Amino acid sequence: MTISAIRHRLISYLTNADDSKVKAVYTLLEKEIDEKQLFILSDEQLQILDSERELHLSGQSKSYSRKEARQIITGKRVF
């Protein structure tokens, strides 16, 4: 079964499940759910991202597509 199919089945199940089962599933995943929500950037990190974005938009820095980046990382392309 594909991950997509599993997600679809879980969503369908949780949509129709009784409250106690929804709470049980949530209890199993609560820590992981909370940890994912802890990914918050600091003000300094946001400033760095903003400045990098401005350099990109103004054409002062070179940007690469995902495919180009993968080729550079694997040594199949020189930047």
Backbone as a chain_set.jsonl record, in Angstrom:
{"seq": "MTISAIRHRLISYLTNADDSKVKAVYTLLEKEIDEKQLFILSDEQLQILDSERELHLSGQSKSYSRKEARQIITGKRVF", "coords": {"N": [[0.861, -1.176, 0.0], [0.567, 2.209, -0.817], [2.025, 5.235, 0.559], [0.398, 7.407, 0.165], [-2.11, 6.186, -0.132], [-2.37, 5.06, 2.407], [-2.469, 7.389, 3.987], [-4.872, 8.473, 3.03], [-6.696, 6.506, 3.834], [-6.38, 6.676, 6.623], [-7.253, 9.313, 7.111], [-9.915, 9.1, 6.268], [-10.805, 7.2, 8.126], [-10.397, 8.542, 10.613], [-12.119, 10.668, 10.298], [-14.612, 9.539, 10.6], [-14.483, 8.101, 12.952], [-15.222, 7.171, 16.385], [-15.153, 9.376, 19.255], [-13.434, 8.473, 21.337], [-11.574, 6.835, 20.051], [-10.352, 8.617, 18.311], [-9.127, 10.289, 20.193], [-7.359, 8.429, 21.297], [-5.611, 7.859, 19.148], [-4.556, 10.398, 18.811], [-3.239, 10.702, 21.275], [-1.197, 8.827, 20.972], [0.326, 10.105, 19.023], [0.827, 12.645, 19.931], [3.214, 13.826, 21.084], [4.97, 13.871, 18.882], [3.517, 15.501, 17.136], [3.525, 17.91, 18.561], [6.283, 18.438, 18.57], [6.794, 18.931, 15.87], [5.555, 21.354, 15.562], [7.264, 22.994, 16.828], [9.124, 24.041, 15.194], [10.215, 26.876, 14.719], [11.403, 29.865, 13.444], [14.025, 32.031, 14.526], [14.215, 35.61, 15.123], [16.605, 36.55, 14.047], [17.235, 34.523, 12.199], [15.057, 34.812, 10.469], [15.625, 37.36, 9.461], [17.968, 36.835, 8.035], [16.96, 35.098, 6.068], [15.202, 36.887, 4.794], [17.029, 38.791, 3.772], [18.537, 37.187, 2.043], [16.527, 36.478, 0.262], [15.916, 38.978, -0.871], [18.353, 39.483, -2.205], [18.214, 37.453, -4.099], [15.845, 38.162, -5.515], [16.618, 40.59, -6.587], [18.509, 39.835, -8.359], [21.137, 39.68, -7.628], [22.238, 37.423, -6.556], [22.909, 34.014, -7.379], [20.57, 31.556, -8.15], [19.375, 28.184, -7.911], [17.62, 25.521, -9.498], [15.853, 22.711, -8.11], [16.662, 20.414, -9.445], [19.071, 21.275, -10.633], [20.552, 21.852, -8.311], [20.763, 19.303, -7.181], [22.338, 18.076, -9.147], [24.702, 19.528, -8.882], [25.401, 18.896, -6.229], [25.823, 16.143, -6.415], [28.0, 16.113, -8.033], [27.742, 16.084, -10.761], [27.524, 18.336, -12.148], [29.038, 21.479, -12.515], [29.072, 24.437, -10.671]], "CA": [[0.0, 0.0, 0.0], [1.375, 3.42, -0.896], [1.855, 6.2, 1.649], [-0.784, 8.205, -0.173], [-3.29, 5.375, 0.174], [-2.449, 4.961, 3.866], [-2.961, 8.684, 4.483], [-6.286, 8.587, 2.666], [-7.46, 5.609, 4.716], [-6.367, 7.24, 7.98], [-8.13, 10.49, 7.127], [-11.29, 8.6, 6.215], [-11.106, 6.551, 9.392], [-10.498, 9.532, 11.69], [-13.299, 11.49, 10.052], [-15.815, 8.836, 11.035], [-14.237, 7.332, 14.181], [-15.807, 7.738, 17.601], [-14.243, 10.291, 19.953], [-12.41, 7.78, 22.13], [-10.531, 6.357, 19.147], [-9.618, 9.803, 17.852], [-8.275, 10.688, 21.319], [-6.301, 7.424, 21.437], [-4.641, 8.092, 18.083], [-3.888, 11.656, 19.139], [-2.336, 10.442, 22.395], [-0.029, 8.147, 20.415], [1.107, 11.0, 18.163], [0.853, 13.988, 20.504], [4.573, 14.333, 21.227], [5.492, 14.154, 17.543], [2.778, 16.655, 16.621], [4.038, 19.083, 19.264], [7.654, 18.689, 18.124], [6.761, 19.525, 14.535], [5.119, 22.731, 15.673], [8.324, 23.75, 17.465], [10.026, 24.556, 14.17], [9.957, 28.305, 14.601], [12.649, 30.571, 13.196], [14.299, 33.204, 15.36], [14.214, 36.87, 14.375], [17.863, 36.606, 13.289], [17.092, 33.614, 11.067], [14.122, 35.438, 9.534], [16.34, 38.456, 8.803], [18.871, 36.219, 7.059], [16.126, 34.648, 4.946], [14.723, 38.067, 4.075], [18.121, 39.391, 3.006], [18.84, 36.259, 0.943], [15.425, 36.606, -0.705], [16.115, 40.244, -1.576], [19.466, 39.275, -3.141], [17.689, 36.62, -5.187], [14.887, 38.917, -6.329], [17.309, 41.675, -7.293], [19.443, 39.254, -9.316], [22.504, 39.786, -7.124], [22.724, 36.098, -6.196], [22.498, 32.967, -8.299], [19.7, 30.534, -7.57], [19.363, 26.951, -8.674], [16.444, 24.67, -9.365], [16.125, 21.493, -7.344], [17.416, 19.513, -10.317], [20.427, 21.817, -10.738], [21.212, 21.677, -7.016], [21.08, 17.875, -7.052], [23.456, 17.794, -10.036], [25.894, 20.125, -8.263], [25.726, 18.123, -5.038], [26.34, 14.823, -6.795], [29.199, 16.289, -8.839], [27.45, 15.916, -12.18], [27.501, 19.667, -12.741], [29.845, 22.464, -11.792], [28.39, 25.724, -10.637]], "C": [[0.903, 1.233, 0.0], [1.101, 4.332, 0.299], [0.613, 7.048, 1.406], [-2.073, 7.457, 0.176], [-3.479, 5.238, 1.686], [-2.988, 6.252, 4.456], [-4.456, 8.845, 4.218], [-7.154, 7.726, 3.584], [-7.516, 6.139, 6.14], [-7.301, 8.443, 8.099], [-9.59, 10.053, 7.127], [-11.696, 7.981, 7.541], [-11.334, 7.58, 10.495], [-11.719, 10.437, 11.532], [-14.552, 10.862, 10.639], [-15.673, 8.094, 12.365], [-14.915, 8.0, 15.378], [-14.722, 8.502, 18.369], [-13.127, 9.581, 20.704], [-11.264, 7.272, 21.25], [-9.706, 7.514, 18.598], [-8.662, 10.266, 18.947], [-7.113, 9.712, 21.487], [-5.212, 7.623, 20.38], [-3.859, 9.37, 18.364], [-2.88, 11.453, 20.264], [-1.061, 9.752, 21.907], [0.899, 9.113, 19.673], [1.346, 12.383, 18.755], [2.264, 14.574, 20.586], [5.152, 14.714, 19.869], [4.811, 15.371, 16.925], [3.306, 17.931, 17.255], [5.444, 19.438, 18.805], [7.684, 19.331, 16.752], [6.361, 20.991, 14.593], [6.172, 23.602, 16.342], [9.316, 24.323, 16.459], [9.662, 26.012, 13.89], [11.295, 29.007, 14.435], [12.786, 31.768, 14.124], [14.242, 34.451, 14.491], [15.464, 36.991, 13.512], [17.784, 35.719, 12.051], [16.143, 34.185, 10.019], [14.782, 36.589, 8.78], [17.286, 37.925, 7.732], [18.082, 35.757, 5.836], [15.621, 35.819, 4.113], [15.821, 38.687, 3.223], [18.519, 38.503, 1.833], [17.767, 36.343, -0.145], [15.577, 37.875, -1.529], [17.255, 40.14, -2.588], [19.015, 38.466, -4.343], [16.787, 37.429, -6.11], [15.552, 40.029, -7.129], [18.308, 41.159, -8.321], [20.889, 39.308, -8.865], [23.072, 38.444, -6.671], [22.169, 35.082, -7.19], [21.64, 31.957, -7.551], [19.672, 29.333, -8.495], [18.043, 26.222, -8.466], [16.827, 23.458, -8.531], [16.973, 20.53, -8.16], [18.862, 19.981, -10.437], [21.203, 21.612, -9.433], [21.628, 20.227, -6.824], [22.28, 17.514, -7.924], [24.761, 18.355, -9.461], [26.352, 19.292, -7.065], [26.346, 16.773, -5.399], [27.548, 14.909, -7.721], [28.98, 16.116, -10.329], [27.402, 17.254, -12.918], [28.345, 20.581, -11.854], [29.11, 23.772, -11.816], [29.409, 26.768, -10.825]], "O": [[1.888, 1.287, 0.736], [0.071, 4.21, 0.962], [-0.129, 7.363, 2.337], [-3.011, 8.042, 0.718], [-4.603, 5.293, 2.186], [-3.861, 6.225, 5.323], [-5.206, 9.298, 5.082], [-8.207, 8.16, 4.051], [-8.556, 6.068, 6.795], [-8.046, 8.57, 9.071], [-10.403, 10.573, 7.892], [-12.804, 8.212, 8.026], [-12.325, 7.515, 11.222], [-12.282, 10.91, 12.519], [-15.444, 11.562, 11.117], [-16.645, 7.518, 12.854], [-15.15, 9.209, 15.391], [-13.529, 8.295, 18.151], [-11.989, 10.049, 20.704], [-10.108, 7.285, 21.672], [-8.491, 7.393, 18.44], [-7.512, 10.601, 18.663], [-5.995, 10.131, 21.789], [-4.023, 7.562, 20.694], [-2.643, 9.415, 18.177], [-1.773, 11.988, 20.201], [0.033, 10.063, 22.379], [2.119, 8.95, 19.699], [2.01, 13.21, 18.131], [2.473, 15.719, 20.187], [5.762, 15.774, 19.731], [5.462, 16.181, 16.264], [3.512, 18.928, 16.563], [5.767, 20.618, 18.665], [8.522, 20.196, 16.497], [6.79, 21.783, 13.755], [6.004, 24.819, 16.422], [10.253, 25.021, 16.846], [8.913, 26.327, 12.965], [12.222, 28.766, 15.208], [11.805, 32.43, 14.464], [14.223, 34.358, 13.263], [15.399, 37.475, 12.382], [18.221, 36.12, 10.972], [16.39, 34.059, 8.819], [14.529, 36.776, 7.59], [17.391, 38.5, 6.648], [18.493, 35.998, 4.701], [15.61, 35.759, 2.884], [15.577, 39.068, 2.079], [18.808, 39.005, 0.747], [18.077, 36.283, -1.335], [15.388, 37.855, -2.745], [17.142, 40.648, -3.704], [19.393, 38.763, -5.476], [16.938, 37.392, -7.331], [15.1, 40.368, -8.223], [18.89, 41.942, -9.07], [21.787, 39.007, -9.652], [24.274, 38.34, -6.426], [21.097, 35.274, -7.763], [21.971, 31.559, -6.434], [19.912, 29.444, -9.698], [17.433, 26.298, -7.4], [18.009, 23.218, -8.282], [17.894, 19.903, -7.635], [19.783, 19.168, -10.35], [22.376, 21.242, -9.458], [22.733, 19.955, -6.354], [23.143, 16.743, -7.505], [25.806, 17.712, -9.552], [27.542, 19.017, -6.908], [27.291, 16.324, -4.749], [28.066, 13.878, -8.151], [29.945, 16.011, -11.086], [27.26, 17.303, -14.139], [28.358, 20.466, -10.629], [28.584, 24.182, -12.851], [29.082, 27.955, -10.835]]}, "num_chains": 1, "name": "protein.A"}
